[in-house]
Amino acid sequence: MNLSIYEKNYRKNEISAGVDTCGFTSRENIEAMLPYIDFFLYDVKHMDDLTHLELTGVSNRLILDNLSFVSDRGIAIYLRIPVIPGYNDSEENLLALCDFAKDLPSLIEIDLLPIHHLGQARYLALGREYLIEGIPPVGDKTLNEMKHQVESSGLQCKIIG
């Protein structure tokens, strides 16, 4: 779709377009989509690069670089943390994320997404290993404490789900 068609059909009718991503893609891909995007739902799983590599199989450097790039372009960002107990719910990780997020000029809020197992059947149907099986849901007390930590850093925060 070219920009003129997008502007005619979407912007004219006040239909916004968003991307749900972790940002693990080339800068060229990010740049190509920016004219069409009004907001990003941007997942960050862990702030420590080595821990991120261990948990996801990839470094977080490209992810965080692209996040800063998008924010510097003025695209609204909803920064999302998929909260997995024992993996990324530490105070240290959350404070590191808040310190990073304070420098994102287009950040709207930080969203805490508690782990769920709704996708387990899909993984099994695809013959893929479900690596988070048996991890219990995050308790409301923990989520509220995390929300308070984020808000204490001067950032907006919501618990989603």
Secondary structure as UniProt FT lines:
FT   HELIX           3..6
FT   HELIX           7..11
FT   TURN            12..14
FT   STRAND          18..21
FT   HELIX           27..33
FT   HELIX           34..36
FT   STRAND          39..43
FT   HELIX           49..56
FT   HELIX           61..72
FT   TURN            73..74
FT   STRAND          76..83
FT   TURN            85..88
FT   HELIX           91..101
FT   TURN            102..103
FT   TURN            105..106
FT   STRAND          107..114
FT   TURN            118..119
FT   HELIX           120..125
FT   TURN            126..127
FT   TURN            131..134
FT   HELIX           140..152
FT   TURN            153..154
FT   STRAND          157..159
//
